Structures are given as C-alpha cells and as structure tokens.
Amino acid sequence: MIKPSKVVFIDKKLEASFNSLKENDPIKKSIIRAIHDLRQNAFSGIQVPKRLIPKEYIQKYGINNLWKYDLPKGWRLLYTITADNEVELISAILEWFNHKNYEKRLKY
C-alpha cells in the first residue's frame, strides 16, 4: 500500500538539530533521502510492535504507532504516522540515532 504523506519534525528543537547538521554530513543526506521516501510513501519504514513503543513517546507525544526507517551504517530514524483534519497523512519524525542508542531506547 503506497500512501504519500507530509513529513514534519515532531518539534522545533528536533528540526533545529537537523538544520544544524552540515550539508555534507552523511546522516543529514540519509535523513533527506528518508524524508523524500516518506513523502512518497508513509509506510516506507518497518512498523515497530506496539508493545515495544517506548512509554516516553506515548506520554510525551500521545502516539499509538511507531515506525523505523533504516539509515546507512546502522543508524535508525523513528517516526509516527498520523492524519490531519483533511485526512492527509503526516509522517512525524521523532528521533534518529545510531544502532546502539536505538537498541537502548527500544530496550532490545
């Protein structure tokens, strides 16, 4: 199922972190590619089982779904999918980090 989406950062602080990355930073380039892919299809990532969604995300953002997009070199981008009043899908980027921190966050 291919569903285009609008892509946003969950908050201004995260967006500022992304914007502060150097243009030639490989992580920034891969996040840009992820954003492009999510615009084309909100379901580009892999859905994380509900039981593994960190309670912190549920409490802080009120999310009920979590998706993982694999970036190069073991990095991960986490996002949630929601819809606005016009039923446009929105992919909201929550975080990105290396594999070790990803495993720690999701308690693998």
C-alpha positions in Angstrom: 0.0 0.0 0.0 1.6 3.3 -1.1 0.3 6.4 0.7 2.0 9.8 0.2 2.5 11.9 3.3 3.5 15.3 4.5 6.7 15.0 6.6 7.3 17.1 9.7 9.6 17.1 12.7 7.8 16.4 16.0 9.1 19.6 17.4 11.1 22.7 16.7 14.1 21.5 18.7 14.4 18.4 16.6 14.1 20.4 13.4 16.8 22.8 14.6 19.1 19.8 15.3 18.5 18.6 11.8 19.1 22.0 10.3 22.4 22.4 12.3 23.9 19.3 10.6 26.4 20.2 8.0 25.2 19.8 4.4 27.8 17.2 3.6 27.1 15.2 6.8 26.2 11.6 5.6 23.5 11.4 8.3 21.8 14.6 7.0 21.9 13.3 3.5 20.4 10.0 4.5 17.6 11.8 6.6 16.9 13.9 3.5 16.5 10.7 1.5 14.2 9.2 4.2 12.1 12.4 4.1 11.8 12.0 0.3 10.8 8.4 0.6 8.2 9.1 3.4 6.7 11.9 1.2 6.2 9.2 -1.5 5.0 6.6 0.9 4.4 7.0 4.7 4.7 3.2 5.1 8.3 3.1 3.7 9.6 2.0 7.1 9.1 -1.0 9.3 6.3 -0.9 11.9 7.5 -1.4 15.5 5.3 -3.7 17.5 3.0 -1.7 19.9 4.5 -3.4 22.9 7.9 -2.0 22.1 6.8 1.6 21.7 8.7 3.5 24.5 6.3 4.8 27.1 8.2 8.1 26.9 6.9 8.6 23.3 3.3 7.7 24.3 3.4 10.1 27.3 5.2 12.9 25.5 3.6 12.8 22.1 0.5 10.7 22.6 1.4 8.3 19.7 -0.2 4.9 19.1 2.1 3.7 16.3 5.9 3.8 15.7 7.8 3.1 12.5 11.5 2.6 12.0 13.4 3.7 8.8 16.8 2.2 8.4 19.6 4.7 7.6 23.1 3.7 6.5 25.7 2.4 8.9 23.2 1.1 11.4 21.5 4.4 12.1 17.7 4.5 12.6 15.1 7.1 12.2 11.9 6.8 14.2 8.6 8.3 13.1 4.9 8.1 13.7 2.0 8.3 11.2 -1.0 10.5 11.9 -3.6 12.4 9.9 -4.8 15.9 9.9 -8.4 17.1 9.6 -8.3 16.8 5.8 -7.2 13.2 6.2 -3.8 13.9 4.8 -1.2 11.5 6.2 1.6 13.1 8.2 4.9 11.3 9.0 6.3 13.0 12.1 10.0 12.3 12.7 10.6 11.7 16.4 14.4 10.9 16.5 17.3 9.4 14.8 20.3 7.7 16.4 22.9 5.0 15.9 22.1 1.4 16.4 23.4 1.1 20.0 21.2 4.0 21.1 18.3 2.7 19.1 18.5 -0.7 20.9 18.7 1.1 24.3 15.7 3.3 23.5 13.6 0.3 22.4 15.0 -1.9 25.1 16.2 -4.7 22.8 
